[in-house]
Amino acid sequence: MDATLGRLHLITDARPGRDPVGTVRAALAAHAAAGDAVRAATGPLVVQVRVEDDATDLDAYQLAVRVRELCAAAGATCLINDRLHVALAVGADGGHVGALDLPVAAARRVLGPGAILGATARTSGVGRAAIAGGASYLGVGPCYATSTKDGLPSPLGPAGLAAVTGAVPVPVVAIAGVTAARVAELLAAGAHGVAVVGAVSGAADPGRAVSELLRELARAAVDHDQRDRDQHGRDRQDDAEPARGGVR
């Protein structure tokens, strides 16, 4: 997994009545206040600027400028969803494209070789094609039912997520219906991290919601790494058995 890609991805909620900039501020403050061990396990906060489909480019640009400034000051990663020209205009760290956006290879040409580029996938085949086109990571979902976005296919669940994570070599970020209580099962299914919208923007205390997500991500990441080390040790022991038997 890419250690430079944070495990918690906050997607801005620009629906009427929401406060995307205030939510980002609260999230960045919560990340800064997290303990060293939590930050080490979860990496930098990733903020993905997403606006409503009917928003103007000016609306998207103005929001992206403010979010990018906040992220730069806090050492967070700033990505722009869909509108890659806005990503370039504000100097974001990269972007994310979905099924109806630019093809991944075209998006990579727009952003250049050094940018972070996420791509949405639901199957391993789509995921592998996105990686071949230049995707740095995959956003996989919907993992659970969500009311944040309309017209989504049926949820994959942890098993469907695992079918993708087990088939691709890049970080996978689980999205849709993610809560702190579901983090452990998503990382156990192979996810590198999670992307959230409503779990933070709709919370009474967005900062507290981010703190809870970070704690669960750190705990699950440590558990996952320990299981990997244990499995690696068992594999090495199994590989050594025939050699020991052969010299007797």
C-alpha positions as CSV (number, residue, x, y, z in Angstrom):
1,M,0.0,0.0,0.0
2,D,1.0,3.6,-0.7
3,A,2.1,5.0,2.7
4,T,1.7,8.6,1.3
5,L,-2.0,8.2,0.7
6,G,-3.9,8.9,3.8
7,R,-6.5,6.4,5.0
8,L,-9.3,8.9,5.7
9,H,-10.8,10.7,2.7
10,L,-13.2,13.4,3.4
11,I,-15.4,14.3,0.5
12,T,-17.0,17.8,0.7
13,D,-20.7,17.9,0.9
14,A,-21.9,20.9,-1.1
15,R,-25.6,20.2,-0.9
16,P,-27.9,23.0,0.3
17,G,-27.7,23.6,4.0
18,R,-24.2,22.1,4.4
19,D,-21.1,23.9,5.3
20,P,-18.2,22.3,3.4
21,V,-15.5,24.7,4.4
22,G,-16.5,24.6,8.1
23,T,-16.5,20.8,7.9
24,V,-13.1,20.7,6.4
25,R,-11.8,23.1,9.1
26,A,-13.2,20.9,11.8
27,A,-11.7,17.8,10.2
28,L,-8.3,19.3,9.9
29,A,-8.4,20.4,13.5
30,A,-9.4,16.9,14.6
31,H,-6.5,15.4,12.6
32,A,-4.0,17.8,14.1
33,A,-5.3,17.0,17.6
34,A,-5.0,13.2,17.1
35,G,-2.1,11.5,18.8
36,D,1.1,10.8,17.1
37,A,0.4,7.1,16.9
38,V,-3.0,7.7,15.2
39,R,-1.6,10.1,12.7
40,A,1.3,7.7,11.9
41,A,-1.1,4.9,11.3
42,T,-3.6,6.9,9.2
43,G,-1.3,9.2,7.3
44,P,-2.3,12.7,6.1
45,L,-6.0,13.6,5.8
46,V,-7.2,13.5,2.3
47,V,-9.9,16.1,1.3
48,Q,-11.7,15.6,-2.0
49,V,-13.6,18.6,-3.3
50,R,-16.8,17.5,-4.8
51,V,-19.6,19.9,-5.9
52,E,-23.1,19.2,-7.1
53,D,-23.5,18.4,-10.8
54,D,-25.3,21.7,-11.5
55,A,-22.7,23.8,-9.8
56,T,-20.8,26.2,-12.0
57,D,-17.1,26.0,-12.6
58,L,-16.8,29.3,-10.7
59,D,-18.6,27.7,-7.7
60,A,-16.2,24.7,-7.9
61,Y,-13.2,26.9,-8.2
62,Q,-14.1,29.2,-5.3
63,L,-14.7,26.2,-3.0
64,A,-11.5,24.5,-4.2
65,V,-9.4,27.5,-3.6
66,R,-10.5,27.8,0.0
67,V,-10.1,24.0,0.7
68,R,-6.7,23.9,-1.0
69,E,-5.5,26.8,1.2
70,L,-6.7,25.0,4.3
71,C,-5.1,21.7,3.2
72,A,-1.8,23.3,2.3
73,A,-1.6,25.0,5.7
74,A,-2.3,21.7,7.5
75,G,-0.2,19.4,5.4
76,A,-3.3,17.6,4.1
77,T,-3.8,16.2,0.6
78,C,-6.3,18.0,-1.6
79,L,-8.0,16.3,-4.5
80,I,-10.7,17.5,-6.9
81,N,-13.5,15.3,-8.0
82,D,-14.3,15.3,-11.7
83,R,-13.3,18.8,-12.7
84,L,-9.7,18.3,-13.4
85,H,-9.3,21.8,-14.9
86,V,-10.2,23.1,-11.5
87,A,-7.6,20.8,-9.9
88,L,-4.9,22.3,-12.2
89,A,-6.2,25.9,-11.6
90,V,-5.9,25.7,-7.8
91,G,-2.7,23.6,-7.7
92,A,-4.4,20.6,-6.1
93,D,-2.5,17.4,-5.4
94,G,-4.6,15.5,-7.9
95,G,-8.1,14.4,-8.8
96,H,-10.6,11.6,-8.9
97,V,-12.7,10.5,-11.8
98,G,-15.8,8.4,-12.0
99,A,-17.4,6.2,-14.6
100,L,-19.0,9.2,-16.5
101,D,-16.0,11.5,-16.2
102,L,-12.9,11.6,-18.4
103,P,-11.4,8.1,-19.1
104,V,-8.6,7.4,-16.6
105,A,-5.8,7.5,-19.3
106,A,-7.1,10.9,-20.5
107,A,-7.3,12.2,-16.9
108,R,-3.7,11.1,-16.3
109,R,-2.6,13.1,-19.4
110,V,-4.4,16.1,-18.1
111,L,-3.0,15.9,-14.5
112,G,0.5,14.8,-15.5
113,P,2.6,11.9,-14.2
114,G,3.2,13.2,-10.7
115,A,-0.4,13.8,-9.6
116,I,-2.5,11.5,-7.4
117,L,-5.3,10.1,-9.6
118,G,-8.2,8.2,-8.1
119,A,-10.7,6.2,-10.2
120,T,-14.0,4.7,-9.3
121,A,-14.4,0.9,-9.7
122,R,-16.9,-1.7,-8.8
123,T,-15.3,-4.8,-10.2
124,S,-11.7,-6.1,-10.4
125,G,-11.8,-5.9,-14.2
126,V,-12.7,-2.2,-14.1
127,G,-10.2,-1.6,-11.4
128,R,-7.3,-3.3,-13.4
129,A,-8.2,-1.3,-16.5
130,A,-8.2,1.9,-14.4
131,I,-4.7,1.1,-13.1
132,A,-3.5,0.4,-16.6
133,G,-4.7,3.8,-17.5
134,G,-2.7,5.4,-14.7
135,A,-4.9,5.4,-11.6
136,S,-3.0,5.8,-8.3
137,Y,-5.7,4.3,-6.2
138,L,-9.3,3.0,-6.5
139,G,-12.5,4.2,-4.9
140,V,-14.7,1.1,-4.6
141,G,-18.3,1.1,-3.8
142,P,-21.0,1.6,-2.9
143,C,-20.1,-0.6,0.0
144,Y,-23.3,0.1,1.9
145,A,-26.6,1.8,1.2
146,T,-26.3,5.6,1.3
147,S,-28.6,8.6,0.8
148,T,-25.8,11.0,0.0
149,K,-25.9,10.3,-3.8
150,D,-28.8,9.1,-6.0
151,G,-28.7,6.4,-8.7
152,L,-26.1,4.1,-7.2
153,P,-26.1,0.4,-7.8
154,S,-26.7,-2.2,-5.1
155,P,-24.1,-2.2,-2.2
156,L,-21.1,-4.5,-2.6
157,G,-20.6,-5.2,1.1
158,P,-17.3,-6.4,2.5
159,A,-17.3,-9.5,0.3
160,G,-17.7,-7.5,-2.9
161,L,-15.0,-5.1,-1.7
162,A,-12.6,-8.0,-1.0
163,A,-13.1,-9.3,-4.5
164,V,-11.6,-6.1,-5.8
165,T,-8.9,-5.5,-3.2
166,G,-7.6,-9.0,-3.7
167,A,-7.1,-8.5,-7.4
168,V,-5.4,-5.1,-7.6
169,P,-1.9,-3.8,-6.5
170,V,-2.9,-0.2,-5.6
171,P,-4.6,1.2,-2.5
172,V,-8.4,0.8,-2.4
173,V,-10.6,3.3,-0.6
174,A,-14.0,2.0,0.4
175,I,-16.9,4.5,-0.1
176,A,-20.6,4.9,0.6
177,G,-22.4,4.2,3.9
178,V,-19.1,4.2,5.8
179,T,-19.3,4.7,9.6
180,A,-16.7,4.3,12.3
181,A,-18.4,1.1,13.3
182,R,-17.8,-0.3,9.8
183,V,-14.1,0.6,9.5
184,A,-12.7,-2.6,10.9
185,E,-14.6,-4.9,8.6
186,L,-13.7,-2.8,5.5
187,L,-10.0,-2.9,6.3
188,A,-10.3,-6.6,7.1
189,A,-11.6,-6.9,3.5
190,G,-8.4,-5.3,2.2
191,A,-9.3,-1.6,2.0
192,H,-6.5,0.8,2.6
193,G,-8.9,3.4,3.8
194,V,-12.4,4.9,3.7
195,A,-14.1,7.8,2.1
196,V,-16.9,9.6,3.9
197,V,-19.4,12.3,3.2
198,G,-22.5,12.3,5.4
199,A,-20.8,10.5,8.3
200,V,-19.0,13.8,8.9
201,S,-21.0,16.5,7.2
202,G,-24.2,15.3,8.8
203,A,-22.8,14.8,12.2
204,A,-23.7,17.2,15.1
205,D,-20.0,17.5,15.8
206,P,-18.0,16.9,12.6
207,G,-14.6,17.2,14.4
208,R,-15.6,14.4,16.9
209,A,-16.9,12.3,14.0
210,V,-13.5,12.6,12.3
211,S,-11.7,11.8,15.6
212,E,-13.7,8.6,15.9
213,L,-13.0,7.6,12.3
214,L,-9.3,8.2,12.8
215,R,-9.2,6.1,15.9
216,E,-11.0,3.2,14.3
217,L,-8.8,3.4,11.2
218,A,-5.6,3.4,13.3
219,R,-6.8,0.4,15.4
220,A,-7.9,-1.5,12.3
221,A,-4.7,-0.7,10.4
222,V,-2.5,-1.9,13.3
223,D,-4.5,-5.1,13.6
224,H,-4.4,-5.6,9.8
225,D,-0.6,-5.1,9.7
226,Q,-0.1,-7.6,12.6
227,R,-2.2,-10.2,10.7
228,D,0.0,-9.6,7.6
229,R,3.1,-10.1,9.7
230,D,1.7,-13.3,11.3
231,Q,0.8,-14.7,7.9
232,H,4.2,-13.8,6.4
233,G,5.8,-15.6,9.3
234,R,3.6,-18.7,8.7
235,D,4.4,-18.6,5.0
236,R,8.1,-18.5,5.6
237,Q,7.9,-21.4,8.1
238,D,5.9,-23.4,5.6
239,D,8.5,-22.7,2.9
240,A,11.3,-23.8,5.1
241,E,9.7,-27.2,6.1
242,P,10.7,-29.2,3.0
243,A,14.3,-27.9,3.2
244,R,14.5,-29.1,6.8
245,G,13.1,-32.4,5.9
246,G,15.5,-32.9,3.1
247,V,18.6,-32.8,5.2
248,R,17.5,-35.4,7.7
